Amino acid sequence: MSKPLESDWAAVVNGEEKHLEIAQTTRLVDVLRTHLQLTGTKVSCEVGRCGACMVLMDGEPVNSCLVMAYQCDGSDITTIEGLHGDEKGTLHPIQQAFVEEGGFQCGYCTPGMVISTKALLDAHPEPTQEQIEMGLCGNLCRCTGYGGIIRAVHKAGERCAIKETSAEETVSEPGCRT
């Protein structure tokens, strides 16, 4: 028996169909963390200003603390747990760049930064400094001073950029567009 105000909710989360009976006013961050145990998405400011709860919804970065279940019903949602290299259990090239460039310190903002970087590189495979700053403007880090983060985004962009090998053929590093 369902509780009052609960109804069916369905979405594709990290490539898997999920179905829940939840109140449609449940925040997406709570759906992910509490109902689906995807705790990589962090809760911090809870008013959409810090980016710690950033996820991709239908390919666009959103603060999951501001999205209600009814707003994402039927959506394709990607959390930090949904990013990986060529194989599950391996780092996505963006994650690897953050490790190599010291793009994190305490790590609390890192999932949101990585998700925002993914959206940025999907839109701008070889971003300018200005595009990087705009792409990350919704993410706050209180530890690193942003130097390592900016270097990581540049490195990830270099790794993920599509390189033209001929007029008709292009190749990219595996895992960057998935």
Secondary structure as UniProt FT lines:
FT   TURN            4..5
FT   STRAND          6..13
FT   TURN            14..15
FT   STRAND          16..23
FT   TURN            24..25
FT   HELIX           28..30
FT   HELIX           31..35
FT   TURN            39..40
FT   TURN            52..53
FT   STRAND          54..57
FT   TURN            58..59
FT   STRAND          60..63
FT   TURN            64..65
FT   HELIX           69..72
FT   TURN            73..74
FT   STRAND          76..78
FT   HELIX           80..82
FT   TURN            88..89
FT   HELIX           93..100
FT   TURN            101..102
FT   HELIX           110..123
FT   HELIX           129..135
FT   TURN            136..138
FT   HELIX           147..160
FT   STRAND          163..164
FT   STRAND          170..171
FT   TURN            174..175
//
